[in-house]
Amino acid sequence: MTPRLDLIGLVSADLTRTFDFYRRLGLDLPAEAAGQPHVEVALPGGLRLALDTVDTIRSFDPDYVHDTSGGGPSLAFDCGTPDGVDETYAELLTVGGTSTLAPFDAFWGQRYATVADPDGNNVDLFAALPG
């Protein structure tokens, strides 16, 4: 059998805050799920996103260290339009996001920005530039 990518897992120190952040990106995260130690949500295309508390990870990996410095994998969201990139970027900063890369017109033909979520995971925002 060939392995198939099925799930992307993130660890959160505060699921309520993390849920607020990812809801702004269109993920359907039910309010009552923030009190759970492990939550999964279906993504378009069949992938799943799992969010676990630090305590959940430490329950099977007692030496786990929660690193919020970033630098790991990032999630990328198509914001539809260049203005959508700017608006989403600004909105994410109001719900615990930290600017990693302010919106700019990239040479590869996209409006592009990066925001770190409340746990330091990078989230890329993009949209095709007109033209």
C-alpha positions in Angstrom: 0.0 0.0 0.0 1.2 3.5 -0.8 0.8 5.9 2.1 -1.8 8.7 1.5 -1.8 12.1 3.2 -5.0 12.1 5.3 -4.6 14.5 8.2 -2.7 17.6 9.2 -2.2 17.9 13.0 -1.6 21.0 15.0 -1.1 21.4 18.7 -2.7 24.3 20.6 -2.1 25.8 24.0 -5.6 27.4 23.9 -8.1 25.7 21.6 -10.7 28.5 22.1 -8.3 31.1 20.8 -7.1 28.8 18.0 -10.6 28.1 17.0 -11.4 31.8 16.8 -8.4 32.2 14.5 -9.2 29.3 12.2 -12.9 30.2 12.0 -11.9 33.5 10.4 -10.4 31.3 7.6 -13.7 29.5 7.0 -13.1 26.3 9.0 -16.3 24.9 10.5 -15.2 24.4 14.2 -18.2 23.9 16.5 -18.2 26.1 19.6 -18.6 23.1 22.0 -15.5 21.4 20.5 -13.1 23.9 22.1 -13.6 22.1 25.4 -12.4 18.8 23.9 -8.8 17.5 24.0 -8.8 16.4 20.4 -10.9 17.9 17.5 -11.0 17.0 13.8 -12.6 18.9 11.0 -13.0 17.8 7.4 -11.3 20.0 4.8 -12.2 20.4 1.2 -10.6 17.7 -0.9 -10.9 15.0 1.7 -8.1 16.0 4.1 -8.7 16.4 7.8 -7.3 19.0 10.2 -6.7 17.8 13.8 -6.3 20.1 16.7 -4.9 18.7 20.0 -4.2 20.3 23.3 -0.7 20.3 24.7 -1.9 18.0 27.5 -3.3 15.5 24.9 0.1 15.2 23.2 1.9 14.9 26.6 -0.5 12.1 27.6 1.4 9.8 25.1 4.6 11.8 24.7 5.6 13.1 28.2 8.7 14.9 26.9 6.7 17.0 24.3 7.8 20.6 24.3 5.3 23.1 22.7 7.4 25.3 20.5 5.6 28.5 19.3 8.6 29.9 17.4 7.2 28.8 14.0 9.3 27.5 11.2 7.4 24.3 10.7 4.9 23.5 8.0 2.3 26.2 7.0 -1.3 26.1 5.9 -2.1 28.2 2.8 -5.5 29.8 2.1 -6.7 31.2 -1.2 -8.4 34.5 -0.3 -10.0 34.9 -3.7 -8.8 38.5 -4.4 -5.9 40.7 -3.5 -8.2 42.8 -1.3 -9.3 39.5 0.3 -5.7 38.9 1.3 -5.4 42.3 3.0 -8.8 42.0 4.7 -8.1 38.5 6.0 -4.6 39.5 7.2 -6.0 42.4 9.2 -8.8 40.3 10.6 -6.4 37.5 11.8 -4.3 40.0 13.6 -7.4 40.9 15.8 -7.8 37.3 16.9 -4.4 36.3 18.1 -2.5 36.2 14.9 1.0 37.7 14.6 2.3 39.2 11.4 5.2 37.2 9.8 5.0 38.8 6.4 2.8 41.8 5.6 0.8 41.7 2.4 2.8 42.4 -0.8 2.5 41.9 -4.5 4.8 39.0 -5.2 6.9 38.6 -8.4 5.1 35.2 -9.0 1.8 37.0 -9.6 0.1 36.8 -6.3 -0.9 39.1 -3.4 0.8 37.2 -0.5 1.1 37.5 3.2 1.9 35.2 6.2 0.4 35.3 9.7 1.4 33.1 12.6 -1.6 31.5 14.4 -1.7 31.8 18.3 0.6 28.8 18.5 3.2 30.0 16.1 2.1 28.0 13.0 2.4 29.9 9.8 -0.7 30.5 7.7 -0.1 31.8 4.2 -2.7 34.0 2.5 -2.7 34.4 -1.2 -4.7 35.5 -4.3 -3.9 35.9 -7.9 -3.1 39.4 -9.0 -5.1 40.8 -11.9 -3.6 40.8 -15.2 
